[in-house]
Amino acid sequence: MSLTLSDQDQVVLTATPLEADGKTPDTNASISWDVDNPAFVTLTDNGDGTATAAGVAGSDGSVNVTATATDPDGNTVISAPFAITTVSGAGDAKTVAIAAGSPSPQTP
């Protein structure tokens, strides 16, 4: 998933871990957020599974935002990337939900 965001706008991102059958797991997972380049997008973790991404004034560039679900023991349940491109003076922001695909076995 991706989004183009004006350097003058912000958007609320929501992450919800889902099992393969689409149900929310009983893990009490906490969500943390990260952005790979804060020169284009600042990211504020709202502490409730959402984060606010805001375009940096005068910036034109692309970033990856990652939402990571962690169980109460500190184990990563799933991590999902989301691409945001900032454009100086572009249109209005929209609310966007991050959705993860179906889990698959890891390659050793």
C-alpha positions in Angstrom: 0.0 0.0 0.0 1.1 3.5 -0.6 -0.1 7.1 -0.2 0.9 10.5 -1.7 0.8 13.1 1.0 1.1 16.9 0.7 3.9 18.5 2.7 1.2 20.6 4.3 -1.0 17.7 5.4 -1.1 14.8 7.9 -2.8 11.4 8.0 -3.7 9.0 10.7 -2.4 5.4 10.1 -4.0 2.5 11.8 -2.4 -1.0 12.3 -4.4 -4.0 13.4 -2.7 -7.5 13.5 -4.9 -10.1 11.9 -4.7 -13.9 11.8 -5.0 -15.8 8.5 -8.8 -16.1 9.0 -9.1 -12.3 9.4 -9.7 -12.4 13.2 -7.7 -10.3 15.7 -5.4 -12.6 17.7 -5.6 -12.8 21.4 -2.0 -11.7 21.9 -2.6 -8.2 23.4 -0.1 -7.1 20.9 1.2 -3.6 21.1 1.9 -1.6 18.0 5.1 0.5 17.4 5.9 2.7 14.4 9.0 3.7 12.6 9.8 5.9 9.6 13.0 5.4 7.6 13.5 9.1 6.7 12.1 11.8 9.0 13.4 14.5 6.6 10.2 13.8 4.5 7.6 12.6 7.0 7.5 13.0 10.8 5.7 10.2 12.6 4.0 10.5 16.0 3.0 7.2 17.7 -0.4 7.9 19.3 -0.1 4.9 21.7 -3.4 3.3 20.6 -2.3 1.4 17.5 -2.4 4.5 15.4 0.3 7.0 14.3 0.1 10.4 12.7 2.3 10.9 9.7 2.9 14.5 8.7 4.6 15.8 5.5 7.6 18.0 6.2 7.3 21.5 4.7 9.1 21.9 1.4 9.9 18.2 1.0 9.5 16.0 -2.0 10.5 12.4 -1.3 9.5 8.9 -0.4 9.7 7.0 2.9 8.7 3.7 4.3 6.6 3.6 7.5 6.6 0.3 9.4 4.1 -0.8 11.9 5.3 -3.7 14.1 3.1 -5.7 16.4 4.8 -7.1 19.5 3.3 -9.6 22.0 3.5 -9.0 25.8 6.8 -11.1 25.9 8.5 -8.7 23.5 8.3 -11.0 20.5 7.5 -9.5 17.1 4.2 -10.9 15.9 4.2 -9.2 12.5 5.7 -6.2 10.8 4.1 -4.4 7.9 5.6 -1.6 5.7 3.7 1.3 4.1 5.1 3.7 1.5 4.4 7.4 1.7 5.5 9.9 -1.0 5.5 13.6 0.0 4.8 16.3 -2.6 5.1 20.0 -2.0 1.7 21.6 -2.1 -0.3 18.5 -3.3 -4.0 17.7 -2.4 -5.7 16.6 0.8 -4.6 13.8 3.1 -6.9 10.8 3.6 -7.1 8.4 6.5 -5.4 5.1 5.5 -5.4 1.7 7.3 -2.4 -0.5 7.0 -3.4 -4.1 6.3 -1.0 -7.1 6.5 -1.2 -10.0 4.1 -1.4 -13.6 5.1 1.6 -14.9 7.2 3.9 -17.3 5.5 6.8 -19.4 6.8 10.1 -17.7 7.1 13.0 -18.7 4.8 16.0 -19.9 7.0 
